[in-house]
Amino acid sequence: MSSRCTCCHICHTSLKTSRRSFFPCSACPSIICRQCVEAMNEDWDALATTPDWECPRCRGCCPCKRCKNKDSNEKRRSSSPIFDSKKRQRYASSSPSAKKQKLSNNSTAFPDFLASLSKMSDTAVVEESLVGRLQKKNEECLNYIGRTERLLQIIREEQNRISSELDSLVNKTPSMDTQKTLGASISV
């Protein structure tokens, strides 16, 4: 394997200047920052225990612009086995009929539009899962606050009990000064 990259493959945050945590891919020299890993709904802590983790680029699901463009270009080329010859023909001729042919061959624009809609719906699913996780964390925080308030109430009750017990002990037994003066007046 070649030398390791020094910036996140997805967001291009530099390892040298950022305080973010990064994780290396086991199959390629790429590294991915924690924020990008979590944005793809992967658990960072579980990832740290996985020795053979492959980055989104190696799995073919990378959200970065370069990989998306590369995928769409490959799809266009693979959809037409004679893509290169048609491309040469279109650009070699600038007649109106060639322009019409160019427009008719541009039928890949609609599937690309559908793919972008699909990606937007994937984003909506990601946002929904993020909302769900935030709601769960909010619920956990509220439960924690409730438990903390109950503990505080128990501590206050115990403090009140100890205070009243202490007051009753102080009021029942005479003070040491009072006992000394009583003892001194009896002996005289």
C-alpha positions as CSV (number, residue, x, y, z in Angstrom):
1,M,0.0,0.0,0.0
2,S,1.2,3.5,-0.8
3,S,1.7,6.1,1.9
4,R,-1.3,7.1,4.0
5,C,-3.3,10.2,3.0
6,T,-3.1,13.3,5.2
7,C,-6.7,14.6,4.8
8,C,-10.2,13.1,5.1
9,H,-11.3,11.6,1.8
10,I,-14.8,13.0,2.1
11,C,-14.5,16.5,3.6
12,H,-10.7,17.1,3.0
13,T,-10.0,18.2,6.6
14,S,-6.3,18.0,7.1
15,L,-4.8,15.6,9.6
16,K,-2.0,18.1,10.2
17,T,-4.1,21.1,11.1
18,S,-7.3,19.7,12.6
19,R,-8.0,18.4,16.0
20,R,-10.5,15.9,14.6
21,S,-10.0,12.1,15.1
22,F,-9.3,10.1,11.9
23,F,-9.6,6.4,11.1
24,P,-7.6,4.7,8.3
25,C,-9.1,2.4,5.7
26,S,-7.6,-1.1,5.7
27,A,-7.9,-1.5,1.9
28,C,-6.6,1.9,0.6
29,P,-4.5,4.8,1.8
30,S,-7.6,7.0,2.6
31,I,-8.4,8.3,6.1
32,I,-11.9,9.4,7.2
33,C,-12.6,11.9,10.0
34,R,-15.0,11.1,12.8
35,Q,-17.6,13.6,11.7
36,C,-17.8,12.1,8.2
37,V,-18.0,8.6,9.7
38,E,-20.8,9.6,12.0
39,A,-22.6,11.5,9.2
40,M,-22.7,8.2,7.3
41,N,-24.5,6.6,10.3
42,E,-21.6,4.5,11.4
43,D,-20.7,4.0,15.0
44,W,-17.2,5.5,15.7
45,D,-16.6,3.4,18.8
46,A,-17.4,0.2,17.0
47,L,-15.3,1.2,14.1
48,A,-12.2,1.6,16.4
49,T,-12.5,-2.1,17.3
50,T,-12.7,-3.2,13.7
51,P,-9.3,-4.0,12.3
52,D,-10.4,-4.6,8.7
53,W,-12.7,-1.6,8.1
54,E,-13.1,-0.4,4.6
55,C,-13.9,3.2,3.8
56,P,-17.0,4.3,1.9
57,R,-14.8,4.8,-1.2
58,C,-13.8,1.2,-1.2
59,R,-17.3,0.0,-0.6
60,G,-18.6,2.1,-3.5
61,C,-20.9,4.3,-1.3
62,C,-18.8,7.4,-0.9
63,P,-20.7,10.7,-0.7
64,C,-17.8,12.9,-1.8
65,K,-18.1,14.9,-5.0
66,R,-15.2,13.2,-6.7
67,C,-16.6,9.7,-6.2
68,K,-20.1,10.8,-7.2
69,N,-18.8,12.4,-10.5
70,K,-16.7,9.3,-11.2
71,D,-19.6,7.0,-10.7
72,S,-22.0,9.1,-12.9
73,N,-19.3,9.2,-15.7
74,E,-18.7,5.5,-15.5
75,K,-22.5,4.8,-15.6
76,R,-22.8,7.0,-18.8
77,R,-19.9,5.2,-20.4
78,S,-21.0,1.7,-19.5
79,S,-24.6,2.4,-20.7
80,S,-23.2,2.8,-24.3
81,P,-20.5,0.4,-25.4
82,I,-19.7,2.7,-28.4
83,F,-19.6,5.8,-26.3
84,D,-16.2,6.9,-27.5
85,S,-17.0,6.6,-31.2
86,K,-20.3,8.5,-30.7
87,K,-18.5,11.2,-28.8
88,R,-16.0,11.7,-31.6
89,Q,-18.8,11.9,-34.1
90,R,-20.8,14.5,-32.2
91,Y,-17.9,16.8,-31.6
92,A,-16.5,16.3,-35.1
93,S,-19.6,17.6,-36.8
94,S,-21.3,20.8,-35.9
95,S,-24.3,20.6,-38.3
96,P,-27.8,21.1,-37.0
97,S,-28.6,17.4,-37.5
98,A,-25.5,16.6,-35.3
99,K,-26.8,18.9,-32.6
100,K,-30.2,17.1,-32.7
101,Q,-28.4,13.8,-32.4
102,K,-26.5,15.2,-29.5
103,L,-29.7,16.2,-27.7
104,S,-31.3,12.8,-28.4
105,N,-28.2,11.0,-27.1
106,N,-28.4,13.0,-23.9
107,S,-31.1,10.7,-22.5
108,T,-28.9,9.9,-19.5
109,A,-29.9,13.2,-18.0
110,F,-33.2,11.9,-16.7
111,P,-31.8,8.8,-15.0
112,D,-29.2,11.0,-13.4
113,F,-32.0,13.3,-12.2
114,L,-33.8,10.2,-10.7
115,A,-30.6,9.2,-9.0
116,S,-30.2,12.6,-7.5
117,L,-33.8,12.4,-6.2
118,S,-32.9,9.0,-4.7
119,K,-29.9,10.5,-3.0
120,M,-32.1,13.3,-1.6
121,S,-34.5,10.7,-0.2
122,D,-31.5,8.9,1.3
123,T,-30.6,12.3,2.9
124,A,-34.1,12.5,4.3
125,V,-33.7,9.0,5.8
126,V,-30.4,10.0,7.3
127,E,-32.0,13.2,8.7
128,E,-34.9,11.1,10.1
129,S,-32.5,8.7,11.8
130,L,-30.6,11.7,13.2
131,V,-33.9,13.2,14.6
132,G,-34.7,9.8,16.1
133,R,-31.2,9.6,17.8
134,L,-31.6,13.2,19.1
135,Q,-35.0,12.4,20.5
136,K,-33.7,9.3,22.2
137,K,-30.8,11.3,23.7
138,N,-33.2,14.0,24.9
139,E,-35.4,11.3,26.6
140,E,-32.3,9.9,28.3
141,C,-31.3,13.4,29.5
142,L,-34.8,14.0,30.9
143,N,-34.7,10.6,32.7
144,Y,-31.3,11.5,34.1
145,I,-32.7,14.9,35.4
146,G,-35.6,13.1,37.0
147,R,-33.4,10.6,38.8
148,T,-31.1,13.4,39.9
149,E,-34.1,15.4,41.3
150,R,-35.3,12.3,43.2
151,L,-31.8,11.8,44.7
152,L,-31.7,15.5,45.7
153,Q,-35.1,15.2,47.4
154,I,-33.9,12.2,49.4
155,I,-30.7,14.0,50.4
156,R,-32.7,17.0,51.6
157,E,-35.1,14.8,53.6
158,E,-32.1,13.1,55.2
159,Q,-30.5,16.5,56.0
160,N,-33.7,17.7,57.5
161,R,-34.0,14.6,59.7
162,I,-30.4,14.9,60.9
163,S,-30.9,18.6,61.6
164,S,-34.0,18.0,63.6
165,E,-32.4,15.2,65.5
166,L,-29.4,17.4,66.2
167,D,-31.6,20.2,67.5
168,S,-33.5,17.8,69.8
169,L,-30.2,16.5,71.2
170,V,-28.9,20.0,71.8
171,N,-32.1,21.1,73.5
172,K,-32.3,18.0,75.7
173,T,-28.8,18.0,77.2
174,P,-27.6,21.1,79.0
175,S,-24.5,22.7,77.7
176,M,-21.1,22.0,79.2
177,D,-20.9,25.6,80.6
178,T,-24.3,25.2,82.3
179,Q,-23.1,21.9,83.9
180,K,-19.9,23.5,85.2
181,T,-21.7,26.4,86.8
182,L,-24.2,24.0,88.4
183,G,-21.4,21.8,89.7
184,A,-19.5,24.8,91.1
185,S,-22.6,26.2,92.9
186,I,-23.4,22.8,94.5
187,S,-19.9,22.4,95.8
188,V,-19.8,25.8,97.5
